[in-house]
Amino acid sequence: MSFVSLPPTISGLVDRWQGIGAFADVDCCYEAARRMRRCSRNASQHWPHVVAASRRLGIAGVGHEWMAGRAAAAMQVEAA
């Protein structure tokens, strides 16, 4: 599985998995994965696991920089 473009949000990234349960298997519980998808945020302690799993799934370009950018964007939306 390989995608041409990066998803614009954490929610979009979660949607690339075969459901929230599959995303939760990366490094968190189902409820945490559900919150990440709903809020489009992912705690930084999960980033290494999400980055590695994205590579395994063929989702190119998801790295720590991408994760940090999505986190900053989510915070700006919350502040507005």
Contacts in CASP RR format, 6 or more apart in sequence:
PFRMAT RR
TARGET T0000
AUTHOR 0000-0000-0000
METHOD contacts of the structure
MODEL  1
MSFVSLPPTISGLVDRWQGIGAFADVDCCYEAARRMRRCSRNASQHWPHV
VAASRRLGIAGVGHEWMAGRAAAAMQVEAA
1 57 0 8 1.000
1 58 0 8 1.000
1 59 0 8 1.000
2 58 0 8 1.000
2 59 0 8 1.000
2 60 0 8 1.000
3 16 0 8 1.000
3 58 0 8 1.000
3 59 0 8 1.000
3 60 0 8 1.000
6 59 0 8 1.000
6 60 0 8 1.000
6 61 0 8 1.000
6 62 0 8 1.000
6 66 0 8 1.000
7 13 0 8 1.000
7 15 0 8 1.000
7 16 0 8 1.000
7 59 0 8 1.000
9 40 0 8 1.000
9 70 0 8 1.000
9 73 0 8 1.000
9 74 0 8 1.000
10 36 0 8 1.000
10 37 0 8 1.000
10 39 0 8 1.000
10 40 0 8 1.000
10 41 0 8 1.000
10 42 0 8 1.000
10 67 0 8 1.000
10 70 0 8 1.000
10 74 0 8 1.000
11 36 0 8 1.000
11 37 0 8 1.000
11 38 0 8 1.000
11 40 0 8 1.000
12 37 0 8 1.000
12 40 0 8 1.000
13 50 0 8 1.000
13 54 0 8 1.000
13 59 0 8 1.000
13 62 0 8 1.000
13 70 0 8 1.000
14 20 0 8 1.000
14 23 0 8 1.000
14 33 0 8 1.000
14 36 0 8 1.000
14 37 0 8 1.000
15 37 0 8 1.000
16 54 0 8 1.000
16 57 0 8 1.000
16 59 0 8 1.000
17 23 0 8 1.000
17 26 0 8 1.000
17 57 0 8 1.000
20 30 0 8 1.000
20 33 0 8 1.000
20 34 0 8 1.000
20 37 0 8 1.000
21 30 0 8 1.000
21 33 0 8 1.000
23 33 0 8 1.000
23 36 0 8 1.000
23 37 0 8 1.000
24 30 0 8 1.000
24 32 0 8 1.000
24 33 0 8 1.000
24 34 0 8 1.000
26 33 0 8 1.000
26 46 0 8 1.000
26 49 0 8 1.000
26 50 0 8 1.000
26 53 0 8 1.000
27 46 0 8 1.000
27 49 0 8 1.000
27 50 0 8 1.000
27 53 0 8 1.000
28 36 0 8 1.000
28 46 0 8 1.000
36 42 0 8 1.000
36 43 0 8 1.000
36 46 0 8 1.000
39 74 0 8 1.000
40 70 0 8 1.000
40 74 0 8 1.000
41 70 0 8 1.000
41 71 0 8 1.000
41 74 0 8 1.000
42 50 0 8 1.000
42 67 0 8 1.000
42 70 0 8 1.000
42 71 0 8 1.000
44 67 0 8 1.000
44 71 0 8 1.000
47 63 0 8 1.000
47 64 0 8 1.000
47 67 0 8 1.000
48 64 0 8 1.000
50 62 0 8 1.000
50 67 0 8 1.000
51 62 0 8 1.000
51 63 0 8 1.000
51 64 0 8 1.000
51 67 0 8 1.000
54 61 0 8 1.000
54 62 0 8 1.000
54 63 0 8 1.000
55 62 0 8 1.000
END
